[in-house]
Amino acid sequence: MLLSKLCCERTKDAPGDAKIKSHILLSRAGFIKQVANGIYSMTMPCQRMSQRIQKIIREEMDACDGQEVLFPVVMPRELWETSGRYQSIGSEMVRFKDRSNHDMLLGMTHEEAAVHMANHIISSYTQLPMMIYQIQTKFRDEARARGGLIRVREFTMKDAYSFHTTKEDLEQYYMQIHKAYQNIFRRIGLKRFIDVKSDSGMMGGSVAHEFMLLTEVGEDSIVLCNHCDYRANMEVASGIIEKPIYKDEELKLVDTGADKTIEEVATRLKIDATQTAKAVVFAVKGDQDQVVIAFVRGDLEVNEAKLKKVLKKDVVAYDGGTSDSVVCGNIGPKGLDKSIIVVLDKSLEGTKGMVVGANKEGYHYTGFNFERDIENATFEDIAKTRAGDKCPICGGDLRIENGIEIGNIFQLGTKYTQSMGMQVTGPDGQLFNPIMGCYGIGVGRAIASIAQESNDDNGLILPITVAPWQVHICVLRQDDEVVASKANALYKDLESNKIDVLFDDRNCGAGIKFNDADLMGMPIRVVISPKSLQNDEVEITIRKTKESFKVKYEDAINEIKNLIAKLEEEYK
């Protein structure tokens, strides 16, 4: 490809809203162009990078006996009503009416379409296991689009769906896909990626893992143990907290005046926050009158994802509702209205002598014993894990790092096959609902993650396996006939050897050419100049290491071939 003809404008400055490195560099290198909030066009270099990533994904999915299919972007309301998700998913799903006034939607995920297809193909257990996958455009009306390609509204995604006879078969296949994902992320050049236990969210199912790229700009919080392999997304992470020695005391009603917060009450009573219970008020989504109050120890925070899992209901912030028993700032577990759903965190189990709200303006209880003063008290893990808490596996210290989700896998069970009425004949002749797995990778996010991890102050440093071109030729003094002739001949020879080449044939200064080469980040740069040709040589530079060396012009092809093979070896 001739750089003079390439539809890709490099710029000195990034868009004003670009805050993180990948967004800045992909924009400056001309790889992406914003069309609307969270919606981007990809220029040829970015599209070639996307295609290379997709090729690696296909190879790994095909190695797992996957069958590539293609589901529609637009689907009818009825298909999603069968699973119940047409009503349960909120405004992030785009709904519209077609010209015949029929309710339609844009696919943001394709479980329903996958079951619909499989239901018309699979009739017997002898056809299982079966996995179908696609690489398709999706649209999610994301409220928090950010970071260029990291969080977008329109995106290209590989999603795969497997069907199984038994749970054991699913678990075995799940680990096969788990290994394939490790292969994919290694082959596309990512280094600091890990898998973590995660919440299945709207996808459903009982077991889920996310693959995360550890980076300070990630918006997901990952809990890791400093001493063992324990790792989990904050949404599901558990930690062991240290508990002080609690003394049993008499329950007393005390005047706390206008003090409402944990800090204010603890200061007034001269106690530590660990001797208090914090009340956090929610409402069931869609029903503000159904109040939910979660209690955690005063120095902790409620983890909403864990709370939702315990309740098996979605919750939102409480807006005041109509309950008279919610006395904000003085809320306690004793004497609440029976209609209120109360959830107690495990941090309160075994506590004595605690300070809690009295559900009376200006008053708190001291000496509260949760297991004595609440009949049939039960405790759930609903608190956020903190750095410094102890690992639930080995007791070591936990730390928290940020991460970008680059892939996810779920054991869905029969959530969709049962609700959508998919049945096949089992080995005993009886009908059963196949058990499903689901596996996703965002292609655009993979591009952004590579850019975020592989760069320097001058630009992108793209892995040889996904770079749009393997070689970037910079010819100095394009107006010199000898130089131009030699450069063109090398360019054609490289192409005839099936090496992907970007040829900077512009008649401009060396500084501009070198700056653009560094910014775009191709793995190998070849410089041809009047000076180098005096010795019948070309100069080769490895973008990643900045190592430069000169080779004879006639040896350049073989040297470049060997260098490509060496660089590719790093990602096998």
N, C-alpha and C positions, 0 to 999 in steps of 0.2 A: 504494500500500500504506500502510495506517495503522500507524504505529509502535506504537501502543497494542495492536494485535492481532498484531504480528509475533512469531513464535516465534524469538526471538534475544535472549538476555540479555547485556547489557554488564556487565562487572565491572571493578573497580578493580585487582584483582590477577590475575596470570596463574598457571597451574598451576606447582607447585614445580619440575617437570622442564623447564620452558620456559626455554631459555638464549639463544636467538637471536631477533632482532627479529621475524621473520615469524611464528614460533610464538607469541611473546608477544602480538603485536598481533591476529593472527587469533583467538586464544583470548579475549582481552579484549573484542574487538568482537563476540564471540558467533558468529563464522562457523563455527567447528569445535568439536566436543565429542569428547573421547577416550572410546572404548568399551573398548579393550584396547591393549596395547603395539603401536604401529604401525598401529592401526585407528581410524578417525575417522568420526563422522557429520558431515555438512555441513548447516547450517541453510539457510533459504531464501536469504539473501544470498549465501552461498558457492555454493549450487547455481545461482543465477542467473548468478553470475560464471563458473562452470564451463560453463554452457550458452552464454554469449557467446564464450568461448574456443573451444568446440567448433564453433560456427558459423563462426568465422574459419578454423579448421582445415579444415572441410568445403569452404568456398569455395575455398581454395587447392588442396586435393586434387582437387576436381572440375575445377579449371582445368588440372590435369595429366592429365585424362581418367581420373581414378580412379573406381572403381565401389564404392559403399559396400555392405558385406555385414556379416554378423554370424556369428562363430564361437562354438561352445559354450565355456562356462567349464569344464565337466567333459568329460574325454576318456578313452577307454579306453587301457589300457597298450599294446595292439598298435600303435596309431598312432605312438606315440613309440619303440617298439622298432624300427620300420622305419628310423628315422633314426639309431638308436644312442644317442639322448639319454636314454632311460629309465634306462639304467645309468650314463651318464657324469655326469649332473647329480646333485648330492648332496642333502642334507637340506633345502635351500631349496625344493625342489619337494614339495608335499604329495601323498602317495599314500594311498589308502584302498581298501577293498573295499565294493562295493555289496551289496544284500541277497541277491544271487545268488552272492556270494563272488567277483565278478569284479574284477580289479585296475583301479582308476580313478585319475585324478589331476586336480588343479586346474591350469588353464593359467596359466603365468607368462609365456608368449610363445606365438605361434601359427604358427610356420613350418610345422609338420606339418599343421595344419588347413588352412592356405592351399594347400599342395601337394595335399592330399587333395581340396579343392574344385576347384582348377584342373585336376587330373588327370581329373576327370569332365566338364570343360567344353571344355578346349583340346585339339584333335586335330591342328591344322595350323598351320604358320608364318604363314598368312594372318591368323590371329587375334592375332598378336603385333605389337607389344608390348601387354601387358595389365597393368593394375594394379588390385588389389582392396585395399580398406582397411576397417577397422572402428574404432569407438570402444567399448571394452569393459572390463568389470571383470576384473582379474587378481589373482592372489594369489601372492606370493613370501614364503616364511617367512624374511624378512630377519633375520639375527642381530644387526644393528646399527641397528635402527630408531631414528631421531633427528630432531630438528628439526621436529616437527609433520608437515606434509605433504611435507617435503623427502625424507625416507627412511622409507617406510612398508612395510607388509606387504600390505595390500589397496589397490589403486589403479585409477584409470581411465586408460586409455592409448589413444592412437591408434596403431595399427600398420598399416603398408601393405606390400604384397608385389608386386613387379613381375616379369614373365616376359619374356624376350627371346630372339631368335634368335641374336644375335651379341654378343660382348664390346663391340664398338664401339657397338652400339645401347644396351646397358646403360650404358656410360659417358656417352653423350649424355643419357639419361634421368636418370641419377644427378645430373648437374649441373642439370637442370630441377627436380628435387626440392630440391636444395641451394638454389636460388634461391627456391623456394616456402617453405622453412623460414626464410630470411632475411625474407621477407614476413610470415610468421606472427609471428615474434618481434618484429618492428618494429610490426606492427599491434596486438599485445596490450600494447604499451607498454614493452617492455624496451629498455634503452639499451646497457649495457656487455656485449653478447653477442658472441662470436666463434666461429668454427669452428676446430677443431684436429684434426690427424691423430691417430688413436687406435688402440688394440688391439681387434681384433674379438672377442676373448674366446670365450665359449661359443657365440656366434652363428656363428663360422666366417667364411670368406671372406678375401680378400686385401687389400681396401681398405676403410677405415672412417674416418668423421669423427664427432666429437662437437661439438655446439653447447653452449658453456659460457657461463654468466653469471659474469663476474668479480666476486667479492665475497670479503671477508676471512673469511667464515664457511664458504666452500666447502671440502669435504674432498678435492677433486681438486686436484692440483698441475699447473699449466699452465706450460710453458716458452715464453718469448717473447723475441724478439730486439729489442733497443733500436734497431736500425738498419734492419731489413728486415721483411718480412711473415712470417718463419718463426715458426710456433707449433705446438706439439704437446703432447699429454698426456704427463705424466712417464713413463707406461708405455712409450711408443715414442720419446720425445725423444732426440736425439743431440746431443752437444756435443764440441767439440775441446778437449782438455785440454793444457795446457802441460807439456812434458816437460823435466826437467833434463838436463844433459849427463852421460851415463853413461859410465863408464870400464870397459874390460874388465879383469877380475881373475881370479885363480886361485880355483877352487872349494875352499873350506875348511869343515871341520866344526868348529863352535865351541860351547863350553859356555855356555848361557844360563840355566842353573839353573832356578829356579822361575818365571822371567818367561815369561808366556804371551801377553799382549795386545800389539798393535802398539805401543802407547805404552811399555809396559815394555821390550820388546826394543829399540826405537829409542833409548830413554834409556840402556840398558846399553851399547849399541854406539856411542853418540854419533853417530847418523845421523838423517836426516829420514824421515818416514813414506813419502815418495815413493820411497825406496830399499828398501821392503819389499813383500812380496806377502801379501795377506790371503786366507785360506782360509775359505769359508763352506760348511757342510755341509748338504745336503738329502737327502731320500729321495723316490723316486718314489711318488706317492700310491697307497696300497693295497698297497705293497710296501716295508716299512721296511728290508729287506735289500738293496735296490737303492740303493746310495749314490751321490749326485751331489755332487761337490766343485767349487765355482766359485771361481776365483782372480781377484782384482782387485788393483790397486795399493793399497797400505796406507792411503792417504788417501781412498779411494773406498768406495762401498757397492754391493752387488749389487742389480740391478733384477730382481725375481722374474718380472715379466711378460715381460721380454726373454728371461730364461733359459728360461721355459716355451716360448716361441716357437722358440728354438734347438733345444731338446730334442724339441719336438712332444709333450711329456708334461707332466702336472701334477706339481708337487712340493710337499712339505710339509716342515716342520722335522724334522730328524733326531733320533730319540729314543735313539740309542745302538746300536740294531740288534745285529748279531752280528759285524761286521767287526773283526778284530784290528789292521788296519793304520791305523785312524783314531786317531791319538794327539792328542787335543784339546789345542790350544795349541801344538803342534809339527808341524802338518800342512804338508806341502810337496808339490810336484808330482813329485819324484823318488823312485822306489821304492814307489809306491802299488800296492796290489793291482790286478791286471789287470781285475777285475770292476767296479771303481769307474769311473763315468763322470766324466771330467774336462773342464771347460770353462774356457778361458783368455780373459780379457777383452782387448780391443784395447789397453788401457792398458799391458799388459805386452809388447806387440810392440816389438821393438827395444831392450828394456831390457838392461842389463849391470850386473854388480857388485851384484846384488840380494841381499837377505836373505830367505830362505824357510825354512819349517820343514823339519826333517830326518826327520820321521816316526819320531823317537826321543825318548823322554822326556828333557827337559832340554837338547836340542840344536837348533841351527839351522845352515843353510849360509850362508856369505857368498860373494860373488863369483859368484852364480848368473846364468847367461845363458840365458834361456828358449829361444832359437833354437839355441844350442849344446848345451845340456844336456838338451833334450827332443827326441826323434826325431820328425820330421814334425809339429812344433808348428803348430797352427792357432789363430787368434784370432777371437773373436766380440764383438760389442758387447753386453755384459750389465751395464754399470755405470749407475748413476743419474747423470743430468745434474745439474750444480750451477749455482747462480747464479754468474756470473762466468766460466763456461766460454765458449768461443768458438762463435759460430753456424756450423753446418756449411754454410750457404749463402753468407754474406757475411763471416764472420770477426768480426762485431761481438759485443759483450758480451750474454750471455743473462741474463734475469731470471726469477724464478719468482713467479707469483701463484696465489692460490686461486680455485677456481671451482666452481659447481654445474652438473652436467650437466642441460641442459634438453631435449635431443633428440639422436638419433643416426641415422646412415645407414650402411648396409653394402652393399658389393658381395659378395654371397654366392657367386657362381659357380654351380656345379652340385652343391654339397655336399648339398642336400636333394633336388633332382629326381633325382639319380643314385641316392642311397641308397634313395629311396622308389619308384624305378622309373617315374618320369614321363617319357614319351617322346611326341614329336609328330613329324609328318611334315614334313621340310624341303623346300626348293625343288627339291632333286635327287631327291626321292622317298624318301630315306633317313630313318630315325628318329634323333632326337637328343634329348639332355636339355636343356631350356630353361635359360637362365642367369638367375639371380635377383638381385634387389635387395631390401633390407629397410629400413624407415624408421619410426622411433618417436618419439613425443612423449608425455610424461606430463602429463596435464591438471592433476592436483593439485599436482604439482611446479611447473607454470607459475604456478598461483595463489600458491604460497609464494614463488616467485622474484619475482613482481610486488610482493608485500608486503615482501619483503626489500629491494628496490631503491627502492620508492616509499613513503616514510614520513617523518615527522618526530617530534619528541618527543611530539606530541599524538595521533598515530595514523596510520592509513593515508592515502595519497594515491593514489586509484585512477584509472587512465587512463579517459577517457570511453568508450573502445571496449569495455571489459570490466567497468566498474562495474555493480553490480546495478541501481542506479537512476542516472539522469543528474542528477536534481535532488532536493535534500533541503529540504523546506519546514519551517521552524521558526516556529511561531506563538506569539507571546508574549501572555499573558493570554487563554488559551482561554476563560475565563469571560466575556470581553467579547463581547457579541452581535455587534457590528459587526465586530470583528476576526475572530471565528469565521466569520461569514458571508462576509467577503471572502476569507479563507483557503480555505474550502471551495470557493468559486466558482473561485478560481485553480487549485486542485488538480484540479477536474473539467475545467476548460478545458485544462490541460496534458495530461491523460489523453486528452481528445478529439482533441488534436493529436498523439497517438501519442508523447508524451514520457513516459518512465518516471519516476515520481515516488514518493519516500518522504515521507510527510506525518507530521510529529511533532505529533500532536493531543493529546498528554498535557497535563494541567493541572498543570505543575510549573515550577520556576524556570528562568530563562534560562540560568544557569550549567550546569545539568544537560543542557539541550537542546544547548547549544553544545559541551559536552564530548563528548556522544555523537555529534554530527555530525562533529566532528574525528576521533574514534576510528574511526568507520565509513568515513570517507574518500570520500563521494560528491563528484563533481567540482564541482558548483554548489550553493551554499546560498542559499536565499531566505528572508529574515526579514520577517515581517509583524507589526507591533506597533502599539499605540495611537499611539505617538509618530510612526512613519513615516506612518501613515494620516492624521495631522493635515494633512499636505501631499499626501495622496493618492499616497503613494510606497511602494515596497518596496525593501529593501536586498538586493543581490546580491553574494555573495562567491565568488571562485574559490579552491577549496581548495588548488590547486597553488602559486599565487603569493601567496595571501592578499590579493589586490587586491579592494577593496570599492567599490561605487558604488551610487547610488540612481537609480531610474527611476520614472516615473509608473506607477501601477497598471495603467492601460489599455494601456500599452506593454510590460508585463512579458513577455507571451507572445512577441512578436516579438524582444525583446531576448534572451530565453532561447534562442530558436531560432537566432539569429545567433551567440550565444556557443557553443552546442553545435557548430554547423558549423565555427566557428573552432577549437575544441578538437580536433575530429575530424580536421581538416586536418593536424595535427601527426603523425598516425600513418599517413598515406597513403604 
